Amino acid sequence: MATIYQSIELLAKEKGIDAQIIFDAVKDAVILGARKQFKSTGEMAAEVDPKLGIQVFALKKIVETVEDPINEWTVDEAKKNKFPGKEVGEEVRVTLPMDALGRISAQIAKQVILQKVREAERENVYGEFAGRVGELANCVIKRIETRDLVVDLGKTEARLPAKEQSKLESYSIGDRVRVVIKAVEKTGKNAGVVVSRAAGELVMRLFEQEVPEIYDNTVVIKSCAREAGERTKIAVSSRDRDVDSVGACVGMKGMRVQSIIRELRGEKIDIIQFSENSIEFATHALSPAKISRVTILDAEEKHMEVIVDDSQLSLAIGKRGQNVRLAAKLLGWKIDIKSEEEKRQEVENQMAEMLPVGTPIAALADYGLAENLIEALVGAEVGTVEKLGSLTPEELEQIPGVGEESIQSLYSAINGFYAQFDAQIADEVEEGGEASDTPAVDEIAAAEVDSAEPVSAVESPAQEPVEVAPEAGVEAVAEVVAEVPAAVEPVTEPIAPHPEITPEPGTA
């Protein structure tokens, strides 16, 4: 029996838990098995003694009148069951035979003990690691479960899920890796310690180890944004104006940052100079792209707009939007990034939407429309003459300040406005002259000779220019063409009649 007591103490040391927790678990398990075996619902107790081992007792209370036969005895019943000398109010402990416990009861007791020990172990792990979240830890790959890894932290095992692993890394059993403690789960299927190789805290802890200025708080890490296996942006600031925060993190010839890159299997790291000015910080965070200007759209919602040159747009956005996405995480702001051309088109579209399409309604003031009617129409969002002309009398009456008399003055002003265009058209027709039955000589010459000069202006080096009156008709034109010198190539094709001329009988 002493062996059981010693085994419990050894188990407590191995699991790192209090031995009393296991003793209590054993007592509860034995009582449960005894209830199952003896089919009793009465009160029971158990003890674990170094010499006697495990004992189970049925508890009986001495009373004058029995009301609960299972848990109470009278004085006479106590004497009958070999417990003489007991008085009312005392408690009797009746020892139950342990040999009577069968296989099923023992199995139930085993399950209870394991469950209690497991719960105690979880409590112990949670109490130790709950305050170490975000801390760097060294571990060894113990086994692989599908895509997850189980690592050994020394006192306990931890889980490295697939989503917390870097894309650039692969592991084998026995590999030593550095991880950051991500979370400690107390209950659930995956209760225990969860570690990570993909969290941004891992990069921060590695910089604290490699850069003494960060360890002694001369240089402070303000924020970190990471996409594991691809790129990390980390913002640093110096408390000492004589210390360059970025240079301290890079190190001599990049030795400090290169050691971290090797630990992360070649992941790219951008070290950014932190600034309290959000605009300046955004300019640094979007490096290596050059920023033209930054505009704060909403300070409360933390929304900004960044404008870059057309040639810098793809660099600022990054591969699959990675650069601007990491910059937004680093700043904690929503960033809209646009090129100069996109911004120009956007401004032009906004200006076009602001300006009304058509003639302003104020133009009708020159045609007798009252000022109060113009204000009423503008207040009803009738800002152009074209929109006013499309409204029916019923729709006009719905506008505040417009009555039946006003409608007549509106139509008079509109008619006067459009009458100016009719007058302009009439003036243009009058200036062009009316069409006559006999076309001008220049029009006939243009129809007959494609590239020849006007017939009325043909000059010859041997004779003076010949002028022909417009009313001379086709016969005069034929005489002029006949007198043209040989240097001018004569027209050999027949002259087609002008489409607007109907030759009279007998005319050549």
C-alpha positions as CSV (number, residue, x, y, z in Angstrom):
1,M,0.0,0.0,0.0
2,A,2.9,2.3,0.7
3,T,3.9,1.9,-2.9
4,I,0.6,3.7,-4.0
5,Y,1.4,6.7,-1.8
6,Q,5.0,6.9,-3.1
7,S,3.7,6.6,-6.7
8,I,1.4,9.6,-6.2
9,E,4.3,11.7,-4.9
10,L,6.5,10.8,-7.8
11,L,3.7,11.6,-10.3
12,A,3.2,15.0,-8.7
13,K,6.9,15.8,-9.0
14,E,7.0,14.7,-12.6
15,K,4.0,16.8,-13.6
16,G,5.1,19.7,-11.5
17,I,1.9,19.9,-9.6
18,D,1.0,19.8,-5.9
19,A,0.8,16.2,-4.6
20,Q,-2.3,17.1,-2.5
21,I,-4.2,17.7,-5.8
22,I,-3.5,14.1,-6.8
23,F,-4.5,12.8,-3.4
24,D,-7.8,14.7,-3.6
25,A,-8.3,13.3,-7.1
26,V,-7.7,9.7,-5.9
27,K,-10.1,10.2,-3.0
28,D,-12.8,11.4,-5.3
29,A,-12.2,8.6,-7.8
30,V,-12.4,5.9,-5.0
31,I,-15.6,7.3,-3.6
32,L,-17.1,7.4,-7.1
33,G,-16.1,3.7,-7.7
34,A,-17.5,2.7,-4.3
35,R,-20.8,4.3,-5.0
36,K,-20.9,2.4,-8.3
37,Q,-20.0,-0.9,-6.7
38,F,-22.2,-0.7,-3.6
39,K,-25.0,1.1,-5.3
40,S,-25.2,3.6,-2.5
41,T,-26.2,7.3,-2.5
42,G,-25.1,7.9,1.1
43,E,-22.3,10.1,2.3
44,M,-18.8,8.6,1.9
45,A,-15.3,9.6,2.6
46,A,-11.8,8.3,1.6
47,E,-8.3,8.6,2.9
48,V,-4.9,7.9,1.6
49,D,-2.6,6.8,4.4
50,P,1.2,6.1,3.9
51,K,0.9,2.8,5.8
52,L,-2.7,1.7,5.3
53,G,-3.1,2.9,1.8
54,I,-6.5,3.9,0.4
55,Q,-9.5,3.5,2.6
56,V,-13.2,4.2,1.9
57,F,-15.8,4.9,4.7
58,A,-19.6,5.2,4.8
59,L,-20.6,8.1,7.1
60,K,-23.5,7.6,9.6
61,K,-24.8,10.3,11.9
62,I,-26.2,9.2,15.4
63,V,-29.7,10.7,15.9
64,E,-32.7,10.0,18.3
65,T,-35.2,9.5,15.5
66,V,-34.1,8.3,12.1
67,E,-35.4,10.4,9.2
68,D,-32.8,9.4,6.6
69,P,-32.1,5.6,7.0
70,I,-29.2,5.8,4.5
71,N,-27.2,8.4,6.4
72,E,-28.5,8.1,10.0
73,W,-28.4,5.6,12.9
74,T,-29.9,5.5,16.3
75,V,-27.8,4.7,19.4
76,D,-29.1,1.1,19.4
77,E,-28.2,0.6,15.7
78,A,-24.7,1.8,16.4
79,K,-24.3,-0.7,19.2
80,K,-25.7,-3.4,16.9
81,N,-23.1,-2.6,14.2
82,K,-20.3,-2.8,16.8
83,F,-20.0,0.9,17.5
84,P,-20.9,1.1,21.2
85,G,-20.6,4.2,23.3
86,K,-21.7,6.6,20.6
87,E,-24.0,9.4,21.6
88,V,-26.5,11.5,19.7
89,G,-24.8,14.0,17.3
90,E,-21.6,12.0,16.8
91,E,-20.5,10.5,13.4
92,V,-19.6,6.9,12.7
93,R,-17.3,5.9,9.9
94,V,-18.0,2.4,8.6
95,T,-15.1,1.0,6.7
96,L,-16.0,-0.5,3.3
97,P,-14.0,-3.4,1.8
98,M,-11.7,-2.2,-1.0
99,D,-11.5,-5.8,-2.3
100,A,-15.1,-5.6,-3.3
101,L,-14.4,-2.9,-5.9
102,G,-14.6,-4.6,-9.3
103,R,-13.0,-3.9,-12.7
104,I,-15.6,-1.3,-13.8
105,S,-15.3,0.6,-10.6
106,A,-11.5,0.6,-10.9
107,Q,-11.7,1.9,-14.5
108,I,-14.0,4.7,-13.4
109,A,-11.6,5.6,-10.7
110,K,-8.7,5.7,-13.2
111,Q,-10.5,8.0,-15.5
112,V,-11.4,10.4,-12.7
113,I,-7.8,10.4,-11.5
114,L,-6.4,11.1,-15.0
115,Q,-9.0,13.9,-15.6
116,K,-8.1,15.6,-12.3
117,V,-4.4,15.3,-12.9
118,R,-4.9,16.8,-16.4
119,E,-6.9,19.7,-15.1
120,A,-4.3,20.4,-12.4
121,E,-1.5,20.3,-15.0
122,R,-3.4,22.8,-17.2
123,E,-3.9,25.1,-14.3
124,N,-0.2,24.9,-13.5
125,V,0.8,25.6,-17.1
126,Y,-1.6,28.5,-17.4
127,G,-0.3,30.0,-14.1
128,E,3.3,29.8,-15.4
129,F,2.9,31.0,-19.0
130,A,-0.1,33.4,-18.9
131,G,2.3,36.2,-17.9
132,R,4.8,35.3,-20.6
133,V,2.7,36.0,-23.6
134,G,4.9,37.8,-26.2
135,E,8.1,36.5,-24.7
136,L,10.8,34.8,-26.8
137,A,11.4,31.1,-26.1
138,N,13.7,28.4,-27.4
139,C,12.2,25.0,-28.1
140,V,12.7,21.7,-29.9
141,I,10.4,20.2,-32.5
142,K,9.1,17.1,-30.8
143,R,6.6,15.7,-33.3
144,I,4.5,16.6,-36.3
145,E,0.7,16.3,-36.2
146,T,-0.6,16.9,-39.8
147,R,0.4,20.5,-40.5
148,D,0.8,21.5,-36.8
149,L,4.0,21.0,-34.9
150,V,4.3,20.1,-31.2
151,V,7.4,21.6,-29.6
152,D,9.0,21.0,-26.2
153,L,9.4,24.0,-24.0
154,G,11.0,22.1,-21.2
155,K,8.3,21.9,-18.5
156,T,5.5,21.5,-21.0
157,E,4.6,21.0,-24.6
158,A,3.4,23.8,-26.9
159,R,1.6,23.8,-30.2
160,L,2.9,25.6,-33.3
161,P,-0.1,25.8,-35.7
162,A,0.2,25.9,-39.5
163,K,-1.1,29.5,-39.6
164,E,1.6,30.6,-37.2
165,Q,4.4,29.2,-39.4
166,S,6.4,31.1,-42.0
167,K,6.1,30.3,-45.7
168,L,9.8,30.2,-46.1
169,E,10.5,27.6,-43.4
170,S,10.3,23.8,-43.1
171,Y,11.0,21.7,-40.0
172,S,12.1,18.3,-39.0
173,I,11.9,16.5,-35.6
174,G,14.7,17.6,-33.4
175,D,15.2,21.0,-34.9
176,R,15.8,23.8,-32.5
177,V,13.8,27.0,-33.2
178,R,13.1,30.3,-31.5
179,V,9.4,31.2,-31.1
180,V,7.3,33.8,-29.4
181,I,4.6,32.7,-27.0
182,K,1.4,33.7,-28.8
183,A,-1.3,32.7,-26.3
184,V,-2.1,30.4,-23.4
185,E,-5.5,28.6,-23.6
186,K,-6.9,27.3,-20.4
187,T,-9.8,25.2,-21.7
188,G,-11.0,23.7,-24.9
189,K,-9.7,21.0,-27.2
190,N,-6.4,22.7,-27.8
191,A,-5.8,23.9,-24.3
192,G,-2.2,24.7,-23.5
193,V,0.5,27.0,-24.9
194,V,0.4,28.3,-28.5
195,V,3.6,29.6,-30.0
196,S,4.3,31.4,-33.2
197,R,6.9,32.0,-35.9
198,A,4.7,34.4,-37.9
199,A,3.8,37.0,-35.3
200,G,5.3,40.5,-35.5
201,E,6.3,40.2,-31.9
202,L,9.0,37.6,-32.9
203,V,10.8,40.3,-35.0
204,M,10.5,42.8,-32.2
205,R,12.0,40.3,-29.7
206,L,14.8,39.5,-32.1
207,F,15.7,43.2,-32.5
208,E,15.7,43.5,-28.7
209,Q,18.3,40.7,-28.5
210,E,20.5,42.0,-31.3
211,V,20.3,45.8,-30.7
212,P,21.6,46.9,-27.3
213,E,20.1,50.4,-27.7
214,I,16.6,48.8,-27.8
215,Y,17.4,46.6,-24.8
216,D,18.3,49.6,-22.7
217,N,15.4,51.7,-24.1
218,T,17.5,54.3,-25.9
219,V,15.8,53.2,-29.1
220,V,12.1,52.2,-28.9
221,I,10.1,50.0,-31.3
222,K,6.8,51.9,-31.9
223,S,5.0,49.5,-34.1
224,C,5.6,46.5,-36.4
225,A,3.6,45.1,-39.4
226,R,4.5,41.7,-40.8
227,E,3.5,39.3,-43.5
228,A,5.5,36.2,-42.5
229,G,7.9,34.9,-45.2
230,E,7.6,38.0,-47.4
231,R,8.2,41.4,-45.7
232,T,8.2,43.2,-42.4
233,K,8.0,46.9,-41.7
234,I,9.2,48.1,-38.2
235,A,9.0,51.7,-36.9
236,V,11.6,52.8,-34.4
237,S,12.3,56.0,-32.6
238,S,15.2,57.3,-30.5
239,R,15.0,58.9,-27.1
240,D,18.5,60.4,-27.5
241,R,18.9,62.9,-30.3
242,D,22.5,61.8,-30.7
243,V,21.5,58.2,-31.5
244,D,20.3,57.3,-35.0
245,S,17.5,54.8,-34.4
246,V,17.5,53.3,-37.9
247,G,21.3,53.2,-38.0
248,A,21.4,51.4,-34.6
249,C,19.1,48.7,-35.9
250,V,20.9,48.2,-39.1
251,G,24.3,48.0,-37.4
252,M,27.8,48.2,-38.8
253,K,27.6,47.1,-42.5
254,G,24.2,45.8,-41.7
255,M,25.4,43.1,-39.4
256,R,22.6,43.4,-36.8
257,V,19.7,43.3,-39.3
258,Q,21.4,40.6,-41.4
259,S,21.5,38.2,-38.4
260,I,17.7,38.7,-37.9
261,I,17.1,38.1,-41.6
262,R,19.0,34.9,-41.4
263,E,16.9,33.8,-38.4
264,L,13.8,34.5,-40.5
265,R,15.1,32.6,-43.5
266,G,15.7,35.6,-45.8
267,E,12.6,37.6,-45.0
268,K,12.8,41.3,-46.1
269,I,12.8,43.9,-43.3
270,D,12.2,47.6,-43.8
271,I,13.3,49.8,-40.8
272,I,11.2,53.0,-40.7
273,Q,11.9,56.2,-38.8
274,F,8.9,56.9,-36.6
275,S,7.3,60.4,-36.5
276,E,4.5,61.9,-34.5
277,N,3.4,63.7,-37.6
278,S,1.1,61.3,-39.4
279,I,1.9,62.8,-42.8
280,E,5.6,62.5,-42.4
281,F,5.3,59.0,-40.9
282,A,3.2,57.9,-43.9
283,T,5.9,59.2,-46.3
284,H,8.5,57.1,-44.5
285,A,6.2,54.0,-44.2
286,L,5.6,53.9,-48.0
287,S,9.3,53.8,-48.8
288,P,11.0,53.0,-51.2
289,A,8.3,54.9,-53.2
290,K,8.6,58.7,-53.4
291,I,5.5,60.5,-52.2
292,S,4.3,63.7,-53.8
293,R,1.8,64.8,-51.1
294,V,-0.4,63.4,-48.4
295,T,-3.9,64.7,-47.5
296,I,-5.8,63.9,-44.3
297,L,-9.4,63.1,-45.3
298,D,-10.8,62.3,-41.8
299,A,-8.6,62.6,-38.7
300,E,-11.2,60.9,-36.4
301,E,-11.6,57.9,-38.7
302,K,-7.9,57.9,-39.5
303,H,-8.3,58.1,-43.2
304,M,-5.7,59.7,-45.5
305,E,-5.0,60.1,-49.3
306,V,-1.6,59.7,-50.7
307,I,-0.6,61.0,-54.2
308,V,2.4,59.7,-56.0
309,D,3.9,60.2,-59.5
310,D,2.5,58.0,-62.3
311,S,5.9,56.2,-62.4
312,Q,5.9,55.6,-58.6
313,L,2.3,54.1,-58.3
314,S,3.2,50.4,-58.8
315,L,6.2,50.8,-56.4
316,A,4.1,52.4,-53.8
317,I,1.3,49.8,-54.0
318,G,3.8,46.9,-54.0
319,K,3.5,43.3,-55.2
320,R,-0.2,42.4,-54.7
321,G,-0.7,45.6,-52.7
322,Q,1.8,44.4,-50.0
323,N,3.7,47.7,-49.5
324,V,0.6,49.9,-48.9
325,R,-1.1,47.2,-46.9
326,L,1.9,46.9,-44.5
327,A,2.2,50.7,-44.3
328,A,-1.5,50.9,-43.3
329,K,-1.0,48.4,-40.6
330,L,2.1,50.2,-39.4
331,L,0.3,53.6,-39.2
332,G,-3.0,52.3,-38.1
333,W,-4.6,54.5,-40.8
334,K,-6.7,53.7,-43.9
335,I,-4.7,54.8,-46.9
336,D,-6.1,55.6,-50.4
337,I,-3.2,55.8,-52.9
338,K,-3.6,57.5,-56.3
339,S,-1.4,58.7,-59.1
340,E,-1.3,62.3,-60.3
341,E,-3.3,61.4,-63.4
342,E,-6.0,59.7,-61.4
343,K,-6.2,62.6,-59.0
344,R,-6.4,65.1,-61.9
345,Q,-9.3,63.2,-63.5
346,E,-11.1,62.9,-60.2
347,V,-10.9,66.7,-59.7
348,E,-12.1,67.3,-63.2
349,N,-15.0,65.0,-62.7
350,Q,-15.9,66.7,-59.4
351,M,-15.7,70.1,-61.1
352,A,-17.9,68.9,-63.9
353,E,-20.5,67.6,-61.4
354,M,-20.5,70.9,-59.5
355,L,-21.1,73.1,-62.6
356,P,-24.6,72.9,-64.0
357,V,-24.9,71.7,-67.6
358,G,-26.6,74.4,-69.7
359,T,-27.3,78.2,-69.5
360,P,-27.6,79.5,-65.9
361,I,-31.1,80.6,-65.0
362,A,-29.8,84.1,-64.2
363,A,-29.5,84.7,-67.9
364,L,-33.4,85.2,-68.0
365,A,-33.0,88.4,-66.0
366,D,-32.1,90.1,-69.3
367,Y,-35.5,89.0,-70.7
368,G,-37.7,90.4,-68.0
369,L,-37.7,87.6,-65.4
370,A,-38.0,88.9,-61.9
371,E,-35.2,88.5,-59.3
372,N,-37.5,86.8,-56.8
373,L,-38.5,84.2,-59.4
374,I,-34.9,83.4,-60.2
375,E,-34.1,82.9,-56.5
376,A,-37.2,80.6,-56.1
377,L,-36.1,78.5,-59.1
378,V,-32.5,78.2,-57.8
379,G,-33.9,77.2,-54.4
380,A,-35.9,74.5,-56.1
381,E,-32.7,73.3,-57.9
382,V,-33.8,74.5,-61.3
383,G,-30.5,76.1,-62.2
384,T,-30.5,76.1,-66.0
385,V,-32.8,77.5,-68.7
386,E,-32.9,74.1,-70.3
387,K,-34.2,72.4,-67.2
388,L,-36.8,75.2,-66.7
389,G,-38.0,74.7,-70.3
390,S,-38.6,71.0,-69.8
391,L,-41.0,71.6,-66.8
392,T,-44.8,71.4,-67.3
393,P,-47.1,74.1,-65.8
394,E,-48.2,71.6,-63.2
395,E,-44.6,71.0,-62.1
396,L,-43.9,74.8,-62.1
397,E,-46.9,75.4,-59.7
398,Q,-45.3,72.9,-57.2
399,I,-42.3,75.3,-56.8
400,P,-42.7,77.6,-53.8
401,G,-43.1,81.2,-54.9
402,V,-44.3,80.5,-58.4
403,G,-48.0,81.2,-59.3
404,E,-50.1,81.3,-62.4
405,E,-49.0,84.9,-63.2
406,S,-45.4,83.9,-62.6
407,I,-45.7,81.0,-65.1
408,Q,-46.8,83.4,-67.9
409,S,-43.7,85.6,-67.2
410,L,-41.5,82.5,-67.1
411,Y,-42.7,81.4,-70.5
412,S,-42.3,85.0,-71.9
413,A,-38.7,85.1,-70.7
414,I,-38.0,81.6,-72.1
415,N,-39.5,82.6,-75.5
416,G,-37.5,85.8,-75.5
417,F,-34.3,83.8,-74.7
418,Y,-34.7,81.4,-77.5
419,A,-35.9,84.1,-80.0
420,Q,-32.3,85.4,-80.1
421,F,-31.2,82.2,-81.7
422,D,-33.9,82.5,-84.4
423,A,-32.7,86.0,-85.1
424,Q,-29.1,84.9,-85.4
425,I,-30.1,82.2,-87.9
426,A,-32.1,84.7,-89.9
427,D,-29.1,87.1,-90.0
428,E,-26.7,84.4,-91.2
429,V,-29.1,83.4,-94.1
430,E,-29.5,87.1,-95.1
431,E,-25.7,87.7,-95.1
432,G,-25.1,84.6,-97.3
433,G,-27.6,85.9,-99.9
434,E,-30.5,84.1,-101.7
435,A,-29.8,81.4,-104.3
436,S,-30.2,82.6,-107.9
437,D,-31.0,80.7,-111.1
438,T,-27.6,81.6,-112.6
439,P,-24.7,80.5,-110.5
440,A,-21.6,82.5,-110.1
441,V,-18.7,82.0,-112.5
442,D,-16.4,80.9,-109.7
443,E,-18.8,78.1,-108.7
444,I,-19.0,76.8,-112.3
445,A,-15.2,76.9,-112.7
446,A,-14.7,75.0,-109.5
447,A,-17.1,72.3,-110.7
448,E,-15.3,72.0,-114.1
449,V,-11.6,72.3,-113.2
450,D,-10.5,70.8,-109.9
451,S,-7.2,72.7,-109.3
452,A,-7.6,75.6,-111.7
453,E,-7.7,79.2,-110.6
454,P,-10.9,81.2,-111.0
455,V,-11.6,81.8,-114.7
456,S,-12.2,85.5,-114.1
457,A,-8.6,85.9,-112.8
458,V,-6.7,83.9,-115.5
459,E,-3.5,85.7,-116.4
460,S,-1.3,85.2,-119.5
461,P,2.2,86.4,-119.8
462,A,1.4,87.7,-123.4
463,Q,-1.9,89.5,-122.7
464,E,-3.8,91.3,-120.1
465,P,-6.3,89.5,-117.8
466,V,-9.7,89.1,-119.4
467,E,-12.6,90.0,-117.2
468,V,-16.0,88.4,-117.6
469,A,-19.2,89.8,-116.2
470,P,-21.2,87.3,-114.1
471,E,-24.2,87.7,-116.3
472,A,-22.3,86.7,-119.5
473,G,-23.4,83.1,-119.0
474,V,-21.9,79.9,-120.3
475,E,-21.0,81.2,-123.8
476,A,-18.7,83.8,-122.3
477,V,-16.9,81.2,-120.2
478,A,-16.3,79.1,-123.3
479,E,-14.7,82.1,-125.1
480,V,-12.4,82.8,-122.1
481,V,-11.3,79.2,-121.9
482,A,-10.5,79.2,-125.7
483,E,-8.2,82.2,-125.3
484,V,-6.1,80.6,-122.5
485,P,-2.5,80.2,-123.7
486,A,-1.1,76.7,-124.6
487,A,0.9,76.7,-121.3
488,V,-2.4,76.1,-119.5
489,E,-3.6,72.6,-120.2
490,P,-7.1,72.8,-121.7
491,V,-10.0,70.9,-120.2
492,T,-10.7,67.9,-122.5
493,E,-13.6,66.4,-120.5
494,P,-17.1,67.6,-121.5
495,I,-18.5,70.2,-119.2
496,A,-21.4,68.7,-117.2
497,P,-24.4,71.0,-116.7
498,H,-24.7,72.5,-113.3
499,P,-27.3,70.7,-111.2
500,E,-29.1,73.9,-110.5
501,I,-29.1,75.2,-114.0
502,T,-31.8,74.1,-116.5
503,P,-30.5,75.2,-120.0
504,E,-33.0,77.0,-122.1
505,P,-33.7,75.7,-125.6
506,G,-31.1,76.8,-128.1
507,T,-28.4,77.5,-125.4
508,A,-25.0,75.8,-126.0
